Amino acid sequence: MQLSNEDQETTISFNKAEDMASVFTYEKKWQQHIEKGFGLKPTLDNGCGGKEYYIPKSRIRMPLVPKKLSAGQRRKIGQRLQKAHRQKSPNRLGNNTA
């Protein structure tokens, strides 16, 4: 049975009393991340691509609030990243001075 994209949900559920969280997902990337990264096996496979896992609640992170940067701040960060990237791999960017 093929589910629509809207029906292929990911839900994370936990309560204050327990140390474990339930993650149910159809997302293959999430499934691979949980299985390979945490070494966990699904506790439920619904046969339609959805799998459920129990992971420590401490592994669930609050969403990050995007930082609001001015154009000048973005430019400075970009320059720092470019400089660090050139120092790390000068040959790749054609900056070989040897």
HELIX and SHEET records of a PDB file:
HELIX    1   1 ASN A    5  ASP A    7  5                                   3    
HELIX    2   2 LYS A   28  GLN A   32  1                                   5    
HELIX    3   3 HIS A   33  GLY A   37  3                                   5    
HELIX    4   4 LYS A   57  ARG A   59  5                                   3    
HELIX    5   5 ALA A   71  LYS A   88  1                                  18    
HELIX    6   6 ASN A   91  LEU A   93  5                                   3    
SHEET    1   A 4 THR A  10  SER A  13  0                                        
SHEET    2   A 4 MET A  20  THR A  25 -1                                        
SHEET    3   A 4 LYS A  51  PRO A  56 -1                                        
SHEET    4   A 4 LEU A  44  ASP A  45 -1                                        
END                                                                             
